């Protein structure tokens, strides 16, 4: 698990399943899962929880879901602490793009248009 900024931690699914430790050591009371499957009911117990569906694939589009995630992260940071875990490194690229756009999705931005064009080209290449 990694400390990012005050009350925000990034970690693995294993970290998310260690609820007692998260609460006692770090004050975490929010969990955000970005994955194809949510955490078990037992793991979510006692936490404010959000699951964002995403395949564990570097080409998965998460950028369009980041504003929603950002709101939940802000809520978690303000109320004690939040752990975020996601499936792959492709998410980090999209997170950087989101930051470059001022922490919102700007459909008119040239970098966003380039991102969408790249996704479309990838779909075409994969025969989707």
URHU-V705491 format. One record per residue. RES is the residue in one small letter. PSI is psi in radians with two decimals (999 if undefined). Layout:
BEGIN
res=RES psi=PSI
res=RES psi=PSI
END
This chain:
BEGIN
res=x psi=2.45
res=x psi=2.39
res=x psi=2.25
res=x psi=-1.11
res=x psi=3.09
res=x psi=2.16
res=x psi=0.31
res=x psi=2.17
res=x psi=2.51
res=x psi=2.43
res=x psi=-3.01
res=x psi=3.05
res=x psi=-0.65
res=x psi=-0.72
res=x psi=-0.71
res=x psi=-0.48
res=x psi=-0.01
res=x psi=1.06
res=x psi=-0.76
res=x psi=-0.79
res=x psi=-0.77
res=x psi=-0.76
res=x psi=-0.85
res=x psi=-0.77
res=x psi=-0.65
res=x psi=-0.13
res=x psi=0.37
res=x psi=2.26
res=x psi=0.03
res=x psi=2.47
res=x psi=2.32
res=x psi=2.05
res=x psi=2.17
res=x psi=1.71
res=x psi=3.04
res=x psi=-0.29
res=x psi=2.50
res=x psi=2.91
res=x psi=2.84
res=x psi=2.79
res=x psi=-0.70
res=x psi=-0.75
res=x psi=-0.57
res=x psi=-0.28
res=x psi=2.24
res=x psi=0.04
res=x psi=2.65
res=x psi=2.20
res=x psi=2.49
res=x psi=2.35
res=x psi=2.23
res=x psi=2.08
res=x psi=2.25
res=x psi=2.33
res=x psi=2.61
res=x psi=1.27
res=x psi=2.31
res=x psi=-0.40
res=x psi=0.00
res=x psi=2.31
res=x psi=1.88
res=x psi=-0.28
res=x psi=-0.71
res=x psi=-0.18
res=x psi=-0.03
res=x psi=-0.57
res=x psi=-0.77
res=x psi=-0.77
res=x psi=-0.72
res=x psi=-0.70
res=x psi=-0.78
res=x psi=-0.68
res=x psi=-0.79
res=x psi=-0.77
res=x psi=-0.78
res=x psi=-0.72
res=x psi=-0.66
res=x psi=-0.43
res=x psi=0.13
res=x psi=-1.02
res=x psi=2.71
res=x psi=2.44
res=x psi=2.25
res=x psi=2.31
res=x psi=2.51
res=x psi=2.93
res=x psi=-0.58
res=x psi=3.04
res=x psi=-0.35
res=x psi=-0.52
res=x psi=-0.68
res=x psi=-0.69
res=x psi=-0.79
res=x psi=-0.58
res=x psi=-0.71
res=x psi=-0.72
res=x psi=-0.76
res=x psi=-0.76
res=x psi=-0.72
res=x psi=-0.46
res=x psi=0.20
res=x psi=0.50
res=x psi=0.65
res=x psi=2.79
res=x psi=2.02
res=x psi=1.72
res=x psi=-0.30
res=x psi=-0.19
res=x psi=2.43
res=x psi=-0.59
res=x psi=-0.56
res=x psi=-0.75
res=x psi=-0.70
res=x psi=-0.71
res=x psi=-0.84
res=x psi=-0.66
res=x psi=-0.71
res=x psi=-0.72
res=x psi=-0.74
res=x psi=-0.75
res=x psi=-0.70
res=x psi=-0.73
res=x psi=-0.76
res=x psi=-0.77
res=x psi=-0.65
res=x psi=-0.03
res=x psi=0.45
res=x psi=999
END
